[in-house]
Amino acid sequence: MGILAGLEGFGLGNLENSDIFAEEAEEKAKKKAEAVHQTTEEELVFEKSYKCPVCDKDFHSKTVKMGKAKLLGTDLDLRPKHETIDSLKYDVILCPNCGYAALSRYFQYIAAPQAKLIKANISSKFQNNPPKGDIYTYDEAIERYKLALANAVVKRARSSEKAYICLKMAWVVRGKAENLDANDPQYEALKKACLEEEDELLKNALEGFLAARQSEAFPMCGMDESTVDYLISVMSLRFGQLDVAAKLVSNLIVSPSTNKRMKDKARDLKDMIVEKVKKQGSAK
């Protein structure tokens, strides 16, 4: 007899054999199933609606669901790294009708003379090459960045915008290199090609940000002066421009406008610069 036996006298005989902890067991099983499930990249993206400011046509573009991608950390040059997904692959919006492409930050902001240049030099020749699957591959994402950069050149965008596209494209190429199949017979050649492409993009980003710093106001690409100077320092260190890196890092450390987080990063970067100077000195 169950512990609820006797309820029949109250007309509740159907409850006599009830499992009194069934609900808790079901909830526990549900939580266990959720813990086992691994979120996929497909689940973190969706088709967002846009209206093209160049051709006025509606279209959809894949974008990352806000707040769903867990940030794991950043590289030395502030490249964000998320769990399960490389969100950088989805930051270019491309109109499939006219070929206008730009980073999401800039897509809606285009002047009439710029739109005219896009129509004459991009739209008149553009042939759409839609993505093949539910997510963007690294090669598809890189193609979209190249289109965004071409559009930026055609519309005569500011140096900062072109530099920012180069920086973010370099980050995507880095992601591609990190996700290459190590068992591929061409692995070493592909990895080398990625490194060379990343270097070329970062050199252009450095050149662009240096030019923008002399002629444009802050904030720049949504970044304050400290962040831009830090990025310039990191790239300068990478390419051996130690005097530029050292000067900017020193300014960051002593500037009252630099926040604590950025000062800490600048101090770590200063240690790297000092170490590299020592190595160069010992090599002579």
Beta strands, then each sheet from edge to edge (+ up, - down):
strand 1: 45-51
strand 2: 58-64
strand 3: 71-74
strand 4: 80-82
strand 5: 92-94
strand 6: 101-103
sheet 1: 1+ 2-
sheet 2: 3+ 4-
sheet 3: 5+ 6-
end
